[in-house]
Amino acid sequence: MFKQFLNKNQILIPVVLLPVWLVLYHYLEPIANGFVYDILRMDRTTRITEAIRFFIFEVPKVLMLLTLIVFVVGIIRSYFSAERTRKALEGKPLFVGNIMASTLGIVTPFCSCSAIPLFLGFVESGIPLGVTFSFLIAAPMINEVALVLLFGLFGWQTALIYVSTGLFIAIFSGWVIGKLKLEKWVEPWVYDIKAGNLEMEEEKQTFNHRIEAGFTAVKEIVAKVWIYIVIGIAVGAGIHGYVPADFMASFMGKDIWYSVPLAVLLGVPMYSNAAGIIPIVQVLLEKGASLGTSLAFMMAVIGLSLPEAIILKKVLKYPLLFTFIGIVATGIMIVGFLFNFIF
């Protein structure tokens, strides 16, 4: 009987759990400190103690943030579909389409792994190539999880910088690709098919169904990314406890001319998601890395991963694939140099 009541009133579950979440999140740091210093009785002055304290505090903190964010995003995503997104972009001129595509990329539930079906559907609908790329750049790069984690860890100014620079890169890169008229470098079979609908339009859902979609998103997404978070925080804990600030600043400081290109070169072959890379970026900033260099590194990891390039190779010929990577990497470096100059 009680289970049936909850199934009909799913809104009550988050209403009850949210106050518990808020209280636990508020007391996380004193709990972590008490566990390390009072229960484990570790020496406060050693590097290993600081690294362990950082790890014990940050893992539940980031996982709790991620759970709440993914739940809310899961509800929001229930209002979107690939088919609706495609229809919204049809018939839009260049630049206007780039802006719309980049903005839609922020709120739609697609990552670089969705590149092929999205690419097919967009091209088949006659959406310009540059507009398609603006969407495909923005969707993984301007990640809602990254946005809220940045807000929670660094404040609204850094989150706003992340969104604005990500939008600039997506709009600018897509516009340049569109102007270059590179359609001939798309694999011929892409134009020979009729992709049809990317998915059937969703049935009208009740809010209880959308709450359920939020819980489903938590189960699926957190289960996939928690290991990246733990690894990322473990790396961050090591940097936090053992890497001297002077050493980090020596090659990631804003006065080092090659710091931004080096950060992009290091980031491109790596594979991680926003939840895994942000804890590392947090520590890099604490240790003296500049904002522009850290931002460039994070965007390169999220927006230009090796798996994405391998997936895109199935629909793009090498000249277009390398042009895409080069333009996005250049945009990321421009952003890195700009923010190193300003801040």
SEGU-896760 format. One line per 10 residues: their letters; for each residue x negated, y, z of C-alpha. Coordinates in Angstrom, 1 decimal. Each point is the difference from the previous one (the first is absolute). Last residue first. Layout:
% residues N
a> X Y Z  ...
END
This chain:
% residues 343
fifnflfgvi> -43.1 37.6 -14.9  0.4 1.8 -3.3  -3.1 -1.4 -1.8  0.4 -3.5 1.3  3.6 0.2 -1.0  -0.8 1.0 -3.6  -2.8 -2.6 -0.3  2.3 -2.8 1.1  3.0 1.2 -2.2  -2.3 0.2 -3.1
migtavigif> -1.4 -3.5 0.9  3.6 -1.4 0.1  0.8 1.6 -3.3  -3.1 -1.4 -1.6  0.8 -3.5 1.3  3.5 0.3 -1.4  -1.4 1.1 -3.4  -2.6 -2.7 -0.1  2.3 -2.9 1.0  2.6 0.9 -2.6
tfllpyklvk> -2.7 0.5 -2.7  -1.5 -3.3 1.0  3.4 -1.8 -0.4  0.7 1.9 -3.2  -3.3 -0.9 -1.7  0.3 -3.6 1.4  3.3 -0.9 -1.5  3.1 0.2 2.3  2.8 -2.4 0.8  -1.9 -2.9 1.6
kliiaeplsl> -2.8 2.3 1.0  2.4 1.6 2.4  -0.1 -3.0 2.3  -3.8 -0.1 0.1  -0.2 3.7 0.6  2.5 -0.2 2.9  -2.0 -2.9 1.5  -3.1 2.3 -0.1  1.6 2.7 2.0  0.4 3.6 -1.3
givammfals> 2.8 1.7 2.0  -0.4 -1.3 3.5  -3.8 -0.4 0.2  -0.7 3.1 -2.1  2.5 2.0 2.0  -1.6 -1.0 3.3  -3.6 0.8 -1.2  1.1 3.4 -1.5  1.8 0.9 3.3  -3.1 -0.9 2.0
tglsagkell> -2.3 2.1 -2.3  2.4 3.0 0.1  0.5 -0.2 3.8  -3.8 -0.1 0.7  -1.5 -3.0 1.8  -1.2 1.0 3.5  0.6 -3.1 2.2  3.6 0.9 0.8  0.8 0.4 -3.7  -1.4 -3.5 -0.7
vqvipiigaa> 1.9 -1.4 2.9  3.4 1.2 -1.4  -1.0 -1.2 -3.5  -0.6 -3.5 1.4  3.5 0.0 1.7  1.4 1.3 -3.3  -1.4 -2.9 -2.2  2.1 -2.9 1.3  3.4 1.7 0.1  -0.6 1.6 -3.4
nsympvgllv> -0.7 -3.2 -1.7  -3.4 -1.7 -0.7  -2.0 -1.2 -2.9  -3.5 1.5 -0.6  -1.4 0.4 -3.5  1.2 3.6 -0.3  -0.9 1.2 3.5  -3.8 -0.2 0.0  -0.2 1.9 -3.4  2.6 2.5 1.3
alpvsywidk> -2.0 0.6 3.3  -3.3 0.3 -2.0  1.6 2.6 -2.4  1.1 2.0 3.1  -3.2 -0.2 2.0  -2.3 0.9 -2.9  -0.3 3.7 0.8  -0.7 -0.5 3.8  1.2 3.2 1.7  3.5 -1.5 0.6
gmfsamfdap> -1.4 -2.8 2.1  0.4 -3.6 -1.1  -3.7 -0.9 -0.5  -1.8 1.6 3.1  3.3 0.5 1.8  0.3 -3.7 0.7  -3.6 -0.2 1.3  0.4 3.0 2.2  3.2 -1.4 1.5  -1.8 -3.1 1.1
vyghigagva> 1.5 -3.3 -1.0  0.5 -2.4 3.0  3.3 0.6 1.9  2.2 1.8 -2.6  -1.6 -1.8 -3.0  0.7 -3.4 1.7  3.4 1.0 1.1  0.8 1.2 -3.6  -1.1 -3.4 -1.4  2.3 -1.7 2.6
igiviyiwvk> 2.7 2.5 -0.8  -0.1 -0.8 -3.7  -0.1 -3.8 0.7  3.0 0.3 2.3  1.9 2.2 -2.4  -0.8 -2.3 -3.0  1.2 -3.0 2.1  3.3 1.8 0.7  0.6 0.7 -3.7  2.0 -3.0 -1.2
aviekvatfg> 2.1 -0.8 3.1  0.6 3.7 0.5  1.5 0.1 -3.5  2.3 -3.0 0.0  1.5 0.1 3.5  0.1 3.8 0.2  1.7 0.2 -3.5  2.6 -2.5 1.1  0.7 2.1 3.1  0.6 3.0 -2.2
aeirhnftqk> 2.1 -1.9 -2.5  2.2 -1.1 3.0  0.5 3.7 0.8  1.0 0.5 -3.6  2.5 -2.8 0.2  1.5 1.5 3.1  0.2 3.3 -1.9  2.3 -1.7 -2.5  -1.4 -0.8 -3.4  1.4 0.7 -3.4
eeemelngak> -1.3 -2.7 -2.3  -3.5 0.4 -1.4  -0.4 0.8 -3.7  -1.6 -3.0 -1.7  -3.7 0.0 -0.3  -2.6 1.2 -2.4  2.7 0.3 -2.6  -0.9 -0.9 -3.5  -3.7 -0.8 -0.8  0.5 0.0 -3.7
idyvwpevwk> -3.3 -1.2 -1.4  -2.2 1.1 -2.9  -1.3 3.2 1.5  -1.8 -1.8 2.8  -1.3 -2.7 -2.4  -2.2 2.7 -1.6  -2.2 0.5 3.2  -0.1 3.7 0.7  -3.0 1.7 -1.5  2.0 1.4 -2.9
elklkgivwg> 2.1 2.0 2.6  -3.0 2.1 0.8  1.5 3.4 -1.0  -2.7 2.1 1.9  2.7 2.4 1.2  1.9 -2.8 1.9  -3.2 -1.2 1.7  -0.7 3.6 1.1  3.6 0.5 1.3  -0.2 -3.3 1.9
sfiaiflgts> -3.3 0.9 1.6  1.2 3.5 1.0  3.3 -1.2 1.5  -1.4 -2.9 1.9  -3.1 1.9 1.2  2.1 3.0 1.1  2.5 -2.2 1.7  -2.7 -1.7 2.0  -1.5 3.4 0.9  3.3 1.3 1.3
vyilatqwgf> 0.9 -3.2 1.9  -3.4 -0.4 1.7  -0.2 3.7 0.9  3.4 -0.1 1.6  -1.0 -3.0 2.1  -3.2 1.8 1.1  2.0 3.0 1.0  2.8 -2.1 1.7  -2.3 -1.5 2.6  -3.0 -2.3 0.0
lgfllvlave> 1.1 -3.4 1.4  3.8 0.2 -0.1  0.2 2.1 -3.2  -2.6 -2.2 -1.7  1.9 -3.1 1.1  3.2 1.7 -1.4  -1.6 0.7 -3.4  -1.9 -3.3 -0.3  3.2 -2.0 0.5  1.8 2.2 -2.5
nimpaailfs> -2.7 -0.6 -2.6  -1.1 2.7 -2.4  -2.6 -2.2 -1.7  2.1 -3.1 -0.8  2.9 1.7 -1.7  -1.8 3.2 -1.1  -2.3 -1.6 -2.5  2.7 -2.2 -1.6  2.4 2.9 -0.2  -2.5 2.4 -1.6
ftvglpigse> -1.0 -2.9 -2.3  3.6 -0.4 -1.3  0.2 3.7 -0.6  -3.2 -0.1 -2.1  1.3 -2.9 -2.0  3.2 1.8 -0.9  3.3 -1.8 1.0  1.5 -1.7 -3.1  2.0 -2.5 2.0  -2.2 -2.9 -1.1
vfglflpias> -3.0 1.9 1.3  1.6 0.4 3.4  1.2 -3.6 0.3  -3.3 -1.5 -1.1  -2.1 2.3 2.3  2.3 -0.8 2.9  -0.2 -3.7 -0.6  -3.8 0.2 -0.3  -0.9 2.4 2.7  1.9 -1.6 2.9
cscfptvigl> -3.2 -1.1 1.6  -1.1 3.6 0.2  2.7 0.7 2.6  3.7 0.7 -0.4  2.6 0.9 2.6  1.0 3.4 -1.2  -0.3 3.1 2.2  -3.4 1.4 -1.0  0.2 -1.2 -3.7  3.1 2.1 -0.5
tsamingvfl> -2.0 3.1 0.6  -2.7 -1.1 -2.5  2.6 -0.9 -2.6  1.9 3.3 0.4  -3.2 2.1 -0.3  -1.2 -2.0 -3.0  3.4 0.1 -1.6  0.0 3.8 0.2  -3.6 -0.2 -1.2  1.1 -1.8 -3.2
pkgelakrtr> 3.7 0.1 -0.8  2.6 -2.1 1.8  2.1 -2.4 -2.1  0.0 -2.9 2.4  -1.6 0.7 3.4  3.2 -0.4 2.1  1.0 -3.1 -1.9  -3.3 -1.7 0.9  0.4 0.9 3.6  3.5 -1.4 0.1
easfysriig> -1.2 -3.3 -1.6  -2.9 -0.3 2.4  2.4 0.3 2.9  0.6 2.5 2.8  2.5 0.4 2.8  -1.3 -3.1 1.9  -3.4 1.7 -0.1  1.1 2.5 2.7  1.0 -2.8 2.4  -3.3 -1.8 -0.6
vvfviltllm> -1.8 3.3 0.5  1.5 0.4 3.5  -1.0 -3.6 0.9  -3.4 0.4 -1.6  -0.7 3.1 2.0  1.1 -1.5 3.4  -2.1 -3.1 -0.6  -3.0 2.0 -1.3  0.0 2.2 3.1  0.1 -3.0 2.3
lvkpvefiff> -2.8 -1.7 -2.0  -2.1 3.1 0.1  0.3 0.4 3.8  -0.2 -3.7 0.7  -3.4 -0.2 -1.9  -1.3 3.4 1.1  -0.2 -0.5 3.8  -1.6 -3.4 0.1  -2.4 0.9 -2.8  -1.1 3.4 1.5
riaetirttr> -0.5 -1.6 3.4  -2.1 -2.8 -1.6  -2.2 2.6 -1.8  -0.3 2.1 3.1  -1.0 -2.9 2.1  -2.6 -1.2 -2.6  -1.5 3.4 0.0  -0.7 0.1 3.7  0.9 2.8 2.4  3.4 -1.3 1.3
dmrlidyvfg> -1.5 -3.2 1.3  2.6 -2.8 -0.3  2.2 -1.0 2.9  2.1 -2.4 -2.2  3.1 0.9 2.2  -0.8 3.5 1.1  -2.0 1.6 -2.9  1.2 -2.0 -3.1  3.6 -0.7 1.1  0.4 3.3 1.7
naipelyhyl> -1.2 1.9 -3.1  2.3 -2.0 -2.3  3.0 0.6 2.3  -0.9 3.7 0.4  -0.1 0.3 -3.8  3.2 -1.9 -0.8  2.2 2.0 2.5  1.8 2.2 -2.6  0.3 -2.9 -2.5  1.7 -2.2 2.6
vlwvpllvvp> 2.5 2.8 1.0  0.8 0.8 -3.7  0.4 -3.6 -1.0  2.4 -0.8 2.9  2.0 3.1 -0.9  0.2 -1.2 -3.7  1.0 -3.6 0.9  3.6 0.8 1.1  0.9 2.3 -2.9  -1.9 -2.3 -2.4
iliqnknlfq> 2.2 -2.9 1.0  3.3 1.9 0.3  0.0 0.9 -3.8  0.4 -3.7 -0.7  3.6 0.1 1.1  1.7 -2.8 -1.9  -3.0 -2.4 0.3  -0.3 1.1 3.7  3.6 -1.0 0.7  -0.5 -3.3 -1.7
kfm> -3.0 -0.7 2.1  1.9 0.8 3.2  2.8 -2.4 -1.0
END
